[in-house]
Amino acid sequence: MMIATIKKITLLSIACFLSAPMMVTDASAETDKTPDPNVTKISTMKLAKKLVKEDGSPEMTEEASKAIDNGLKYLLTIQQKNGSWNDGRGNFEMASTSLALMSFMVKGEFPGYGENAEALDRAKDWLLKQAKSVADGYLGKSMYEHGLATLALSEMWGMTKGDKDDQDIQKALEAATSVILRSQNVGGGWRYQPSPDAGQDTSVTVMVFIALASARQAGIMVPDEAIQRVVSYLEGAQDQASGGFSYAPTGKGVSVACSGGGLYAAQLCGERDSQMVKAAINYVSNLPDSTFLKTGHYYYTHYYAIQAMVQSGDKEYAEWYPKIRDALIDKQAKNGSWAPERAGTAQATTMAVLILGTPHRFIPIYQR
């Protein structure tokens, strides 16, 4: 595969159209097979860095940009010597490190490139070391962590400095994707453990499927059948009365956190014109303004909700982003962090940065 060159062209295309309407392929879209071999990673990264500074998007205010920078600076202060991040108690290393890598990627910084190149290199090396240490491709201690690690590998693939890194990332990504595919429940979803008999819930299913969609966009083989089974799961998990999604595939009750994620997953399944997605957009976009101040699983909820609004259209995004932007700026601590809910300041801070950084449009899976 010419994945390294393809990913470079993807990033250049995103960067060159920062002020244009966003266009993103479905999970089923084909990869561009005619990349320009003259495009280099160096020029891509320089352009990314330049355009981040010059981004004239009205939604990216000076305060938001400063909040992102302060958040990233905070993350550097809590990075472990081995390159990883954790919850402050030595737990959730895989999830925290994967999210931290993506939070820097949201500004166009990748391992080997940008002012934090060395820190990101160490994080990348740690992640690859973990991938090489397992025989079955399973990363972390739950499918939550595995999904985030797979997503980080996919979005990092082709954007590091050396060909050896590209090969190692590809091998790890292929193995991680295989874990996801072989552990999909017959009902279409996933739960905490990498087994088709482990059950399924919307929260884990969304986390894992976004990684699968990213891997497919990057060029990893993902059968159409796996995508259709996710669609079937989401149809069963949708509350018919409200349009939101439930935590379990019963179609009864609504979880605000799962509704944003379920909507985003359905959109990436290629269901944008379906009644399921239209009903979910109506539910999520009409949530009360109090949702931006406080809601259960706050960062998780808004991490997915903002991406669902990006996919929904300019109107929905324009109404949603300023509200969560301003709310997050108000919630940021003086040291640049965001207060944790369960998994520590690293995960809260990385998700806040990813949400705030939406206008930068550098991570392909977060594009429309």
C-alpha positions, 0 to 999 in steps of 0.5 A: 500500500502507498498509505504514507503518501495517501495520508500526506495528501489527505492532510494537505487536502484538509489543510488547503481547504480549511475555510471551505465546507468540510468534506469527508468520505463514508467508512465505505468510500474508496481511498484515492489511488493516484497520490502525488509522489512528490508530496513529502511529510516535511512540506505537509507538516510545515504547511499544517503548522503554518495554517494552524497559526493562520486559521481564520475560522470565526469559531476558533477564537483567540481564547480557544486557541490559547486554551488548546495550547495551555492544555497541550503544555499541561499534558507535557508536564505529566508525560511519563519518562517512558513516553506514556500518559496515565490517569495519575495512578498508573492506570489507563495508560493505553487510553491516555497515551492514545488520546494524548497523541491525537490531541497533538495531532489535532493541531497538525503535530505528529511524531517527528514533526512540530515543536513537540516532536520528541515527546510525541516520538516517545509516545509513539515508541511506547505504543509500538512497544506495547503492540510488539509485546502482545501476540494477539494484537489486543491493546490495553485492558478493555475494548475501550482502550483497544479502540482508542489505541487502534484509532491512534495507530490509524491516524498516525499511520503514514505521518511519522518520520521513518519508513520503519515506523510506517511498517511497524504501525501498519503491522500493529494496526492490522493486528488491532483491526483483526481483534475488533473484527473477530470480537464483534458480537452477532448482534453487531456490537462490542463490549468490554472484552475481545470476544463475540460472546462478551455481549454488547453495549452502545458505549463500547460499540461506538468507541470501537467502531470509530476506530474500525471506520478510521482503519478502513478509511486508511486502507485496512480491509474491513468487510461490508458485512461488519459495517452492516452489522453495526447499522443493525445494532444501532437500529436496535439501540435507537429509542423510537420515541425520541431518536436518541440511543440507549446504552443497551440494544433494547430501543428503550430509554435514552443515554445522552452520552450514547446518543452523540456517539451513536449518531456519529457512528451511524453517520460513518456507517454511511447512513446519513440520509436514513430516518435513523440518523435524521431522528438522532440529529433532531434529538442531539441538536435540540438538547438543552443548553444545560448539557454544555454546562453539566451532563453525565460523562461530560467529556465523553458526551461532547467528544462524540457530540461535536463530531456528530454535529460536524457530520450533520452539517454547517448549521448544526455545527455552527450552533453547537461548537461555540457553546461547547467551546465557551463552556470548556474555556470556562472549565479549564484550570489555571494549570491548563488541565480539565478536571477529571470525571473518572479516568484522571486529568489526562483523559479529560484534558485530551478530550477537551483539546480534541473538542476545542480543536475541531476547527483545525480539521487535521485528523481525517476521521473527524472530517465531513 
